[in-house]
Structures are given as structure tokens and as C-alpha cells.
Amino acid sequence: MSQKSRFLPYGRQTLDKKDINAVIKVLKKDYITQGPLITKFENAFSKYVGSKYAVSCSSGTAALHLSCLALGLKPGKKLVTSPISFVASANCGEFVGAKISFVDVDDKKFNLSTQKLEQKLKKEKIDVVVVIHMAGHPADLRKLRELKKKYKFKLIEDACHALGGKYKKSKIGSCDYSDICTFSFHPVKNITTGEGGMITTNDKKIYEKLKQLRSHGINKSSNQFLNRKLAFDYNGKKNMWYYEMGHLGFNYRLTDFQSALGISQLRKINNIIKKKRIIAKLYDKKLSNNNLISIPAHQSDIIHAYHLYTIMVDFKKLGKTRNQVMEELRKKSIGTQVLYIPIHYQPYYYNKYKYKIGSFPQSEKYYNNCLSIPIFPDLSRKEINHIIKTLLKVIN
């Protein structure tokens, strides 16, 4: 299919021959699952974001689950996050038996409102806060760190949208403001390994625990063995086959061939973000004059990673439903998406926690008006102009 007529989804992977050859090279070698490229990818990733440690895993959801476990979240503890995210941002707490609650978003960037979070913290003890860098716009990390110190909670950055972004002088993933930062490498994210995730931290104890938990809770380090009679022979030499399961862990490992793709993709991240920011500026310029459309807000002291470009549309004033708009755009080969349905709308959460429509008004207002339009690096100028022209014609 020619580029002129191809369908344009809201996001997609960008792969080249170097990426493909990197994977093929590993598939021809002895180690395709647990090999040396996993550590190489982790080291390259931590160096890029500026963290001390990085632990790869099988998905962004696995990264969040492991993070909750490593921070000691368990039954009787409480996790708070935003209703505007994928369900994994809340599910990670449910996986470990914690109680989940939500804090509404702000009305501009649609990140978790620090003002509303503090109101909640004054009333109850919260153990873990999961903050989402929504669409790639960094949350207010400085204020969150202040609240963290004051109210003694652990902070996880759900940065699945934000690789390549920057908050003030810190790259997202540096953990300068948080305990842990998590990433996803799903194909629509800024870099991909097919499926995959990464966790960064500056705490060595958290790092060591994460490594065990992602691999069945197994430890192979001789200085940590508990059953020393089984671990060593009569000469005091470690038995070559020996390992111990000290924690109940999971098989959440990344593979060597996925890591090869990750290394290749990571080398291009700055260029990927640069291209996305160029596309976003074109959208900003052309869409800002339409009184039915609000373009994404951004601060001067951040670098937006633009995983998503989400506009707010006054569908009521337009006189069309969002479904009608999406169908009209789809007929012109333009894919759009609604990201996200508020988590408290999901049957599991409203049945368990008795949430109602109106519980988080700003999140619900966002949901009623949001529409994510295509943004990925290999969009041509002609395709961008087609999206803008068609969108303005449909929303007029």
C-alpha cells in the first residue's frame, strides 16, 4: 500500500533495517532468551535517563506490579492514583491486595492534581502514590516530592508515556523526585521491544529485590544463601547448580532478542522525540484557531514526550457525537482513540469501591471531550496536512 493511502493510527512503532537486523543477529546466536544483551540494554537505559539502576521486565504492567511488591505494598496498605490512565496504574495495587483510591486530575495537563492529593493526604494515610505523566507531559514532580517528604508515602512514576521527556533539569526516569519509575515498550510507545518494560531506581535494595521478583523470586548469589549445607560442598565451594527461592516471584523477564531491539531503538530516542515535537508544533499552530478545539497545554520548563497528542473537542457545541467524528475521520483513513475511560467507570472498580458518575468531575470532563489524533515519527508532511485539513473540516 502506498504511503498516500495508508491508514494512519493514533500511534504506531517506527522500525528500520537496523532494528530488524539487530533482532535477526541475536536469533542466529546461542542465547535468544536470557543472554548478555539484557544487561547491556538495562545499562544503556539507566545511562540515558540518569538513574543508578534499571531492571527490564516483560511489560509496563509487570513493571508496575514488581514496583508495588518491591516497595512493600500489601493488604492493609493504600495506593492512590489518577482515574485518567490505563487500568494497570490501579491494577498493580489490586494485584498485591492493597486498597485503591483515586485523586482527580488538574484541568490543563490532566495529570494527578497535587492540590487534591494533599487534601486527601490530610485525611488519611496513603502508602504509595502512582503518578502518571499523562500523554508525555511530566507531572508536578517538585510538589510531589514535597508531599512525599511531608506525608511519608512512596512515589512511583508511571512514565509509560514519557520516555524522552524532561522535568526541569531531570530526564524522566532519573528518579530524582521518586522511589521508582516505570516504562512500557508496547509498539505505540516512544520506543518498542514488541512487549516489554523497564523499572529505574536509585535505591540498591529496591534494585536487588526487583531482580529477584522478576525471575520467580530466585537468588543465585552465594552470599545471600540461607541453606548453606545445601549450597556448598564439603570444601566450602558453591554447588554449581544451586539456587534459592527467597520470595514468591514471577516470570516477568525480558528476552535477549527483545533487548537487542530495545538497544537499537534507544539509540534513536532523541530523534524520535524531536520529530514528534515538530508534528505537535504543526498541530498547535493549525488547530489553535478553531474555537471547538483545545490543544494540549505544556510548560516552558519541561520537555513533552508526546506519546499522545490529545485534543479536547466541544462535541456538544459541534452538534456531533464523538463516535460520529471518529467514523468520519476513519473514512478518510485517519485513526483516533479515546485515552482513557476513567478507571472508576470500570465495573470492577465501581462495584468494589462504590464509585459513581460525578466522583471525579475533572476526569469525567476530560473523558467526555478528549480525542487522540495520529502522532508518530514517520508521518509525512503530506499526511500531517491531510490530518489537519480533514480534522478542521469535520470539526467545524
C-alpha positions as CSV (number, residue, x, y, z in Angstrom):
1,M,0.0,0.0,0.0
2,S,1.4,3.4,-0.9
3,Q,2.1,5.9,1.8
4,K,-0.5,8.3,0.4
5,S,-3.4,5.9,1.0
6,R,-2.2,4.1,4.2
7,F,-4.3,4.1,7.3
8,L,-3.0,6.5,10.0
9,P,-3.5,5.2,13.5
10,Y,-3.1,7.4,16.6
11,G,0.3,5.8,17.2
12,R,2.5,3.1,15.9
13,Q,6.0,1.6,16.1
14,T,8.8,3.1,13.9
15,L,11.2,0.3,12.9
16,D,14.1,0.5,10.4
17,K,16.6,-2.1,8.9
18,K,19.0,-1.6,11.8
19,D,16.3,-2.6,14.3
20,I,15.3,-5.7,12.2
21,N,19.0,-6.7,11.7
22,A,19.7,-6.3,15.4
23,V,17.0,-8.9,16.2
24,I,18.0,-11.3,13.4
25,K,21.6,-11.2,14.6
26,V,20.5,-12.4,18.1
27,L,18.2,-15.1,16.7
28,K,21.2,-16.6,15.0
29,K,23.1,-16.9,18.2
30,D,23.0,-19.3,21.1
31,Y,21.1,-17.1,23.6
32,I,17.8,-15.7,22.5
33,T,16.1,-15.5,25.9
34,Q,18.4,-14.9,28.8
35,G,21.6,-13.5,27.3
36,P,24.1,-10.7,27.7
37,L,22.0,-8.1,25.8
38,I,19.5,-7.8,28.7
39,T,22.2,-6.3,31.0
40,K,23.5,-4.2,28.1
41,F,20.0,-2.7,27.4
42,E,19.5,-2.0,31.2
43,N,22.9,-0.3,31.4
44,A,22.2,1.8,28.3
45,F,18.7,2.7,29.6
46,S,19.9,3.8,33.1
47,K,22.7,5.8,31.5
48,Y,20.2,7.6,29.2
49,V,17.7,8.6,31.9
50,G,20.3,9.2,34.6
51,S,19.3,6.6,37.2
52,K,21.7,4.4,39.1
53,Y,19.8,1.2,38.3
54,A,17.5,-0.3,35.6
55,V,15.6,-3.6,35.6
56,S,13.9,-4.8,32.5
57,C,10.8,-6.9,32.5
58,S,8.0,-8.3,30.3
59,S,5.6,-5.3,30.1
60,G,4.8,-1.9,31.6
61,T,2.1,-3.7,33.7
62,A,4.7,-6.1,35.1
63,A,6.9,-3.1,35.9
64,L,4.2,-1.5,38.0
65,H,3.4,-4.9,39.7
66,L,7.0,-5.5,40.6
67,S,7.4,-1.9,41.8
68,C,4.5,-2.3,44.3
69,L,6.0,-5.6,45.6
70,A,9.4,-4.0,45.9
71,L,8.0,-1.1,47.9
72,G,6.2,-3.5,50.3
73,L,2.7,-2.7,49.3
74,K,0.3,-5.4,50.7
75,P,-3.1,-6.0,52.2
76,G,-4.0,-3.2,54.6
77,K,-1.9,-0.6,52.7
78,K,-3.3,2.0,50.4
79,L,-2.4,3.1,46.9
80,V,-3.6,6.3,45.2
81,T,-3.5,7.1,41.5
82,S,-5.3,9.1,38.8
83,P,-8.6,7.9,37.2
84,I,-7.2,9.1,33.8
85,S,-4.8,6.3,32.9
86,F,-4.8,2.7,31.6
87,V,-6.2,0.3,34.2
88,A,-2.8,-1.1,35.0
89,S,-1.9,2.0,37.0
90,A,-4.6,1.0,39.6
91,N,-4.5,-2.8,39.0
92,C,-0.9,-3.0,40.2
93,G,-2.2,-2.2,43.7
94,E,-5.0,-4.7,43.4
95,F,-2.5,-7.4,42.4
96,V,-0.9,-7.2,45.9
97,G,-4.2,-6.8,47.8
98,A,-3.9,-3.1,48.6
99,K,-6.9,-0.7,48.8
100,I,-7.1,1.6,45.8
101,S,-8.5,5.1,45.7
102,F,-8.2,8.0,43.2
103,V,-7.4,11.7,43.1
104,D,-8.9,13.8,40.3
105,V,-6.7,15.4,37.6
106,D,-5.9,19.1,37.0
107,D,-7.8,21.0,34.3
108,K,-4.9,21.7,32.0
109,K,-2.4,18.9,31.7
110,F,-4.7,16.3,33.1
111,N,-2.1,14.9,35.5
112,L,-2.9,14.0,39.1
113,S,-3.8,17.2,40.9
114,T,-1.3,17.8,43.7
115,Q,-3.7,20.1,45.4
116,K,-6.4,17.5,45.6
117,L,-3.8,14.9,46.6
118,E,-2.8,17.0,49.6
119,Q,-6.4,17.3,50.6
120,K,-6.7,13.5,50.7
121,L,-3.3,13.1,52.5
122,K,-4.6,15.4,55.3
123,K,-7.5,13.0,55.9
124,E,-5.9,9.5,55.6
125,K,-2.6,7.6,55.5
126,I,-1.5,6.8,51.9
127,D,1.4,4.3,51.4
128,V,2.0,4.6,47.7
129,V,1.2,7.2,45.1
130,V,1.3,6.3,41.4
131,V,1.6,9.5,39.3
132,I,1.1,9.3,35.5
133,H,2.9,11.6,33.1
134,M,-0.2,11.8,31.0
135,A,0.3,11.8,27.2
136,G,4.0,12.5,27.9
137,H,3.7,15.8,29.9
138,P,5.6,15.4,33.1
139,A,3.6,15.8,36.3
140,D,4.5,18.3,39.0
141,L,7.3,16.3,40.5
142,R,8.7,19.0,42.7
143,K,5.4,19.4,44.5
144,L,5.0,15.6,44.7
145,R,8.4,15.3,46.3
146,E,7.4,17.9,48.9
147,L,4.3,16.0,49.7
148,K,6.2,12.7,49.8
149,K,8.6,14.1,52.5
150,K,5.7,15.6,54.5
151,Y,3.3,12.7,54.4
152,K,5.8,9.8,54.2
153,F,4.5,7.9,51.2
154,K,6.4,6.1,48.4
155,L,6.2,7.6,44.9
156,I,6.1,5.6,41.7
157,E,6.2,7.5,38.4
158,D,4.2,5.7,35.7
159,A,6.3,7.0,32.8
160,C,4.9,4.7,30.2
161,H,4.1,7.8,28.1
162,A,7.1,9.8,29.0
163,L,10.4,8.3,27.8
164,G,12.4,11.1,26.2
165,G,10.7,13.7,28.4
166,K,12.3,16.1,30.8
167,Y,11.2,17.8,34.0
168,K,13.3,20.9,34.7
169,K,16.9,19.6,34.6
170,S,16.0,15.9,35.1
171,K,15.2,13.3,32.5
172,I,12.1,11.3,33.2
173,G,13.4,8.1,34.7
174,S,16.2,9.6,36.7
175,C,14.1,9.1,39.9
176,D,15.4,12.5,41.2
177,Y,12.0,13.0,42.7
178,S,10.6,9.5,43.2
179,D,11.4,6.0,44.5
180,I,10.7,4.2,41.3
181,C,9.9,5.0,37.7
182,T,8.3,2.5,35.2
183,F,8.2,2.4,31.4
184,S,6.4,0.4,28.7
185,F,7.8,-0.7,25.4
186,H,4.5,-1.6,23.8
187,P,4.6,-0.8,20.0
188,V,2.7,2.5,20.3
189,K,5.2,3.9,22.9
190,N,8.2,6.1,22.0
191,I,10.4,3.0,21.7
192,T,9.4,-0.6,21.4
193,T,10.6,-4.1,22.2
194,G,7.3,-5.6,21.0
195,E,6.1,-6.0,24.5
196,G,8.4,-5.1,27.4
197,G,9.0,-2.8,30.3
198,M,11.7,-1.1,32.4
199,I,12.0,0.0,36.0
200,T,14.5,2.6,37.2
201,T,15.5,3.4,40.7
202,N,18.5,4.9,42.7
203,D,17.9,2.5,45.7
204,K,20.2,-0.6,45.7
205,K,17.9,-2.6,48.0
206,I,14.9,-2.0,45.7
207,Y,17.1,-2.9,42.7
208,E,18.2,-6.2,44.2
209,K,14.6,-7.1,45.2
210,L,13.3,-6.2,41.7
211,K,15.8,-8.5,40.1
212,Q,14.7,-11.5,42.2
213,L,11.0,-10.8,41.9
214,R,11.0,-10.7,38.1
215,S,12.6,-14.1,38.0
216,H,10.4,-16.4,40.3
217,G,11.9,-14.8,43.4
218,I,15.1,-16.8,42.8
219,N,18.5,-15.9,44.2
220,K,21.8,-17.3,42.8
221,S,24.1,-15.1,44.9
222,S,26.1,-17.2,47.3
223,N,26.5,-14.5,50.0
224,Q,22.7,-14.4,50.4
225,F,22.0,-18.2,50.6
226,L,20.1,-19.3,53.7
227,N,20.6,-23.1,53.5
228,R,24.3,-23.2,53.4
229,K,24.5,-27.0,53.9
230,L,22.8,-27.5,50.5
231,A,24.5,-24.5,48.9
232,F,28.1,-25.6,49.4
233,D,30.1,-28.8,49.2
234,Y,32.4,-30.1,52.0
235,N,35.3,-27.9,50.7
236,G,33.1,-24.8,51.0
237,K,32.8,-24.4,47.3
238,K,29.4,-23.4,45.9
239,N,27.4,-26.1,44.2
240,M,27.2,-25.1,40.5
241,W,23.5,-25.9,40.2
242,Y,22.3,-24.3,43.4
243,Y,19.8,-21.5,43.8
244,E,17.2,-20.5,46.4
245,M,13.7,-19.0,46.1
246,G,13.5,-16.5,48.9
247,H,10.4,-14.6,47.7
248,L,7.3,-15.5,45.8
249,G,8.2,-14.0,42.4
250,F,7.1,-14.1,38.8
251,N,8.3,-14.9,35.3
252,Y,8.5,-11.3,34.2
253,R,11.7,-11.4,32.3
254,L,12.6,-9.7,29.0
255,T,14.4,-11.7,26.3
256,D,17.7,-11.1,24.6
257,F,16.2,-10.5,21.2
258,Q,13.8,-8.0,22.6
259,S,16.7,-6.3,24.3
260,A,18.5,-6.1,21.0
261,L,15.6,-4.3,19.6
262,G,15.4,-2.0,22.6
263,I,19.1,-1.1,22.3
264,S,18.7,-0.2,18.7
265,Q,15.5,1.8,19.4
266,L,17.0,3.6,22.3
267,R,19.8,5.0,20.1
268,K,17.1,6.8,18.1
269,I,15.0,8.2,21.0
270,N,16.2,11.8,20.8
271,N,15.4,11.9,17.1
272,I,12.0,10.3,17.7
273,I,11.1,12.9,20.3
274,K,12.4,15.7,18.0
275,K,10.1,14.5,15.2
276,K,7.1,14.2,17.5
277,R,7.6,17.7,18.8
278,I,7.8,19.1,15.2
279,I,4.5,17.3,14.5
280,A,3.0,18.7,17.7
281,K,4.0,22.3,16.8
282,L,2.3,22.0,13.4
283,Y,-0.9,20.7,15.1
284,D,-0.7,23.5,17.7
285,K,-0.3,26.2,15.0
286,K,-3.1,24.9,12.7
287,L,-5.7,23.8,15.3
288,S,-5.4,26.5,17.9
289,N,-7.7,28.9,16.0
290,N,-10.7,26.5,16.0
291,N,-13.0,27.5,18.9
292,L,-14.3,24.0,19.2
293,I,-10.8,22.5,19.8
294,S,-8.4,23.0,22.7
295,I,-4.8,21.9,22.1
296,P,-2.6,20.3,24.7
297,A,-1.1,22.6,27.3
298,H,2.6,22.4,28.1
299,Q,5.1,24.3,30.4
300,S,8.2,26.0,29.4
301,D,10.4,24.2,31.9
302,I,9.5,20.7,30.6
303,I,10.2,18.6,27.5
304,H,6.9,16.9,26.5
305,A,7.5,13.4,25.2
306,Y,4.3,13.4,23.1
307,H,3.4,9.8,23.4
308,L,-0.1,11.1,22.6
309,Y,-1.4,14.3,21.0
310,T,-4.8,14.7,22.6
311,I,-7.2,17.5,21.8
312,M,-10.3,18.5,23.7
313,V,-13.4,18.9,21.5
314,D,-16.7,20.6,22.4
315,F,-18.8,17.9,20.9
316,K,-22.0,19.4,22.4
317,K,-21.4,22.7,20.7
318,L,-20.3,20.9,17.5
319,G,-23.6,19.0,17.3
320,K,-22.0,15.7,16.6
321,T,-21.2,12.8,18.8
322,R,-17.6,11.7,19.3
323,N,-18.4,8.5,17.6
324,Q,-19.7,10.4,14.5
325,V,-16.4,12.4,14.4
326,M,-14.3,9.3,14.7
327,E,-16.2,7.5,12.0
328,E,-15.9,10.5,9.6
329,L,-12.2,10.6,10.2
330,R,-11.8,6.9,9.8
331,K,-13.4,7.1,6.4
332,K,-10.6,9.4,5.4
333,S,-8.0,6.8,6.8
334,I,-7.4,8.7,10.0
335,G,-7.4,6.7,13.2
336,T,-8.3,8.3,16.5
337,Q,-8.7,7.0,20.0
338,V,-10.2,7.8,23.4
339,L,-7.4,7.6,26.1
340,Y,-8.7,6.9,28.6
341,I,-12.0,5.8,30.0
342,P,-11.8,6.8,33.7
343,I,-10.8,3.8,35.8
344,H,-13.6,4.4,38.3
345,Y,-16.1,3.8,35.5
346,Q,-14.8,0.2,35.1
347,P,-17.3,-2.3,36.5
348,Y,-14.6,-3.9,38.7
349,Y,-13.8,-0.6,40.5
350,Y,-17.3,0.9,40.8
351,N,-18.7,-2.4,42.1
352,K,-15.9,-2.9,44.6
353,Y,-15.4,0.7,45.8
354,K,-18.9,2.1,45.0
355,Y,-17.7,5.0,42.9
356,K,-20.4,6.9,41.0
357,I,-20.5,9.2,38.0
358,G,-19.6,12.6,39.4
359,S,-17.0,11.2,41.8
360,F,-14.1,12.9,39.9
361,P,-15.6,15.7,37.8
362,Q,-12.5,16.9,36.1
363,S,-11.5,13.4,35.0
364,E,-15.0,12.9,33.7
365,K,-15.0,16.2,31.8
366,Y,-11.7,15.2,30.2
367,Y,-13.1,11.9,29.2
368,N,-16.2,13.4,27.6
369,N,-14.2,15.7,25.4
370,C,-10.8,14.0,24.7
371,L,-9.7,12.7,21.3
372,S,-6.2,11.5,20.5
373,I,-5.1,12.1,16.9
374,P,-2.1,10.5,15.0
375,I,1.4,11.3,16.1
376,F,4.3,9.1,15.2
377,P,7.7,9.9,13.7
378,D,7.3,8.7,10.1
379,L,4.2,10.7,9.4
380,S,5.0,12.6,6.2
381,R,4.3,16.4,5.8
382,K,1.6,15.5,3.3
383,E,-0.1,13.1,5.8
384,I,0.1,15.7,8.6
385,N,-1.6,18.3,6.3
386,H,-4.2,15.7,5.4
387,I,-5.0,15.1,9.1
388,I,-5.2,18.8,9.9
389,K,-7.3,19.6,6.8
390,T,-9.7,16.7,7.4
391,L,-10.0,17.4,11.2
392,L,-10.9,21.0,10.7
393,K,-13.4,20.1,8.1
394,V,-15.1,17.5,10.3
395,I,-14.9,19.7,13.5
396,N,-16.3,22.9,12.1
